[in-house]
Amino acid sequence: MAENQEGKCYKSSTVYKENIMDDVIELPVPGMTAAAQESARAATAHFCRQAVDDSLQAHPHAKLIQFSAPAGFGKTVSMQMLAASRMEQGALVAWLNIVDADNDPASFFAHLIATISAHSPGFGSNAQDYLRNSLHIPVDIVMESLLVELADTALPMLLVLDDLHRISNVQLQQALNRLVEFSPQNFTLAIGCRSQPQMQLARLRAKGLLLEIGEQELRLTKLETQRYLKQRGHELSGQALENLYTHTGGWVLGVHLASLWLGHRADAYDGNYERPDEPDTVAEYLLHSVLSTLPADEQTLLMTLAVAQQVSGDLVDYLTGSTGGQATLQAFEARQLFLRPLDHERHWYRFHDVFADFLRNRLQAQDPARFKQLNYSASHWFAAHGMQALAIRHAHLADDPRLLAELIEASGMQMINQGELSLITYWRQHVPYSIASEYPVLMLVDVWTRATQMGLQEANRNIDDLLQGWGELEVTTDLSDRHLAALAIKAVIALQKDDLVTCVLLARRVEVHLGQHSAFVEVTMLIVGAIAHVMMGAPQSAHRLLALAQQRNHFLSGRYLEMQLANVELLLSLEQGQIKQAALLYSHLRLHSMPWFAERSQALVLSTVTGAVIKCIQGEFEGLESRLRWALDTVDLISPIDVYAQGLLCLSRLQRMQENPKEAHATLVMMQNMAARHKAWRFYALAVGDEVAQILQETAVDRIKRAELRLKSVDWDSLAAPYLHMRFNPVKWMQGLTRVRLQQARGHSSEALHEITHLRALLLPDWHGLHRLRLDLLSALSYQRLGYQERSQTLLVQCLIDAEREGIRTLFIEEGDSVRLMLQQLETAERQPALQGFIRQLLAIWPGYSASQTLLEVDEGLTEREREVVCLAAQGMSNAEIGEQLELALGTVKWHLHNIYEKLKVRNRTQAIRRARELSLL
């Protein structure tokens, strides 16, 4: 072990260069070798930092080691020494220096995976598939995938993320929280940042898993300052050392700058010079002092090179118009002028941030035109060498929005095909509309980002204008990549706006050119077409598109589209009424695909809604409302409007079952507003139908009148018009179903049966299983009220058998208490234990009805008129007042009351009202 008078230091076999400030900063560069990624192995001065060393040795099991201090405190050097120590112990060390572009998830994960895979070949392959195969970069999905692979890593690993303060993306910060919390025991994350990161540190601190190393530990002691200066050939002691230490305060960068300054003094230093004491001002002073000692041509050259985010010999030659750039870089490195190699071959270099910022600011202040010109030249050089991210960044720094637009346009289609729309959107903000309007890709991104605020016609018109500008509006063969990308965005917007016909037509265009373009874009459009066919009641067409999508999806490894394919199959089963099959598919989805995604991943919205619909139909309500609310808050442009509408409808019905009618009504109003905004009239009709059903199940005397007014307030023919081309018109269905419910509430059972017959003719063969079951149940209710008890009971029993087979429960509850009374009557007479048990299950989950009440014997359900009589009696009306209200003779009222007493097993009006309340009849 290497030791000094202050204590033990890290043991390492690494050969170090004698410079404590020798930060090695890594930027993954196309074409770099694996060795070039090993910045943790870069040489630094073997200079003991006793306070840092003591902290690390006192917390050997910390999962997160945070080095937090302003620039120039030696955070990187301390992390390099930590890395060297861990490598000596046999651990894998991966080092990533964060750059501004890494605030975008696509850039961050691409660089992170490249860094780790340099040490562990093949690492992150699944995560890379997710980066390429989703419309948005699925941050939580990618992190979950990396965590799975980390769990399979046998060797201990240290991941170093330097300059983490450049990450402000909330999703990335949350992903890093998960990385620390759920990574294996042999994994450690070390971060270097200038300020406290926005991570959940309190929990880790409480568990003893967080080690915080800040300014106090990173400052050099006076003895360490003296030792460092001595290594640099400066013997200071006494008052001179005291003065220098007072001015630098143990700030590592300040000490290093002072050493450089001292190296250019001919006279002996006594510490007597005037400088302000503020650290930033000290740095400015010392940097200016160091730079002023250099020849003018070298000062100019340093400012020129510092413009580039990273430099190579070839780039130096290009920027300076001379030769010998590689020798120049090596010379500056040897003189320790803050130029750090990025790879072991010393092909790429970068200036220390503090020095680079100083040089750039100085050049921009002295010659702003040259600053812009150098950034412009650097942008062209990086673009010519395939380094688009750096090219785009320098175009921005050059304040040249046209060049920025040209660079984005050149690489935009590749980025769209890789699901990197968010990155294009970020740079699009820096291009004025007057320029962006000339570049189709930027305009395409505008349509995408504004689509939620745009109407369907406006969105389609904008995309068609782009295609016309490309000269590809009427192209039917040999679609270009950009044309297909535009069509894919149009298809997603069409699905979100409920334009099912456009979805189907665009899917057909993909079929013609299948296999000729990006598999991701093709599969996306086929899935959109399949969903549209499901909604239009065309299962065979939906299955055909799903089969094609499955074939193309074999060329993609990510699970995002695979899960969406499974979701379409699940929707197919739901629409067919095969609830048990849908539940099995959902269980399979939860087991094989959903675990790859974080619990609150946007990719899980569709699965969450469909899963909630299944659970609601099955009468399993626990935790449903919170899951639904999260999903509805998370739905965005890439989710079809069906998802949002079905989620709202399910939430409203759930609220009704929880006896929250006001909340249920508010949810339906929200659904109607959403449907009207998107002109998705089938969902508007669906919400109105449920609203009328809710009114009819109230106890208010005027409920029938209000329901009738609401039914007549809707122009059903206008709502149905957009769907006349479909084999099944959802608006006509909902209008007819609502009329059936209203007729039954009026006591017009024969008219209700006639309407039911008409509705049956609308249903498609082998489709609409839930619709058929609902019609059978309503028919049973009508027959029962007409006095055809045997026929009613036969139908009801068959409904129960079919429902029990599929696990359907809430459909019975949705039709109100009249159905409950039928079930109670059947339960007391039924002799089949299985069927009797299923009836009791239904009654047990009925709103306001306990399991014990299912055993109450009610010989016969109250008729609608009897319900009206008992409700008015509960309001305190006399028999005469009831007769006047219902336009009944007094004797008829007494006859109804007699029947009520007999059916409820009571002797008088008071007992009847109390029993009616117990049975939730009021």
ABEGO torsion letter per residue (X at the ends): XBBBAAEBBBBBABBBBBBAABBBBBBBBBGBBAAAABAAABBBBBBBBAAAAAAAAABAABABBBBBBBBGAGAAAAAAAAAAAAAAAGBBBBBBBBBAAAABAAAAAAAAAAAAAAABBGBGAAAAAAAAABABBBAAAAAAAAAAAAAABABBBBBBBBGAAABABAAAAAAAAAAAAABBAABBBBBBBABBBBBBAAAAAAAGABBBBBAAAABBBAAAAAAAAAAAGBBBBEAAAAAAAAAAGGBAAAAAAAAAAAAABABBBAGBBBBBABAAAAAAAAAAAAAAABBAAAAAAAAAAAABABBBAAAAAAAAGBBGAAAAAAAAAAAGAGBBBABAAGABBBBBAAAAAAAAAAAAAABAAAAAAAAAAAAAAAAAAGBAAAAAAAAAAAGBAAAAAAAAAAAAAAAAAAGAAAAAAAAAAABBAAAAAABAAAAAAAAAAAAAABBAAAAAAAAAAAAAAAGAAABABGBBAAAAAAAAAAAAAAAAAGBAAAAAAAAAAAAAABGABBAAAAAAAAAAAAAAAAAAGBAAAAAAAAAAAAAAAAABABAAAAAAAAAAAAAAAAAAGBAAAAAAAAAAAAAAAAAABBAABAAAAAAAAAAAAAAAAAGBABGAAAAAAAAAAABBAABBAAAAAAAAAAAAAAAAAAGBAAAAAAAAAAAAAAAAAAGBAAAAAAAAAAAAAAAAABABAAAAAAAAAAAAABBAAAAAAAAAABABBAAAAAAAAAAAAAAAAAGBAAAAAAAAAAAAAABBBGBGAAAAAAAAAAAAAAAAAAGBAAAAAAAAAAAAAAAAAAGBAAAAAAAEAAAAAAAAAAAAABABAAAAAAAAAAAAABBGBBAAAAABBBABBBBAAAAAAAAAAAAGBBAAAAAAAAGBBAAAAAAAAAAAAAAAGBABAAAAAAAAAAAGAX
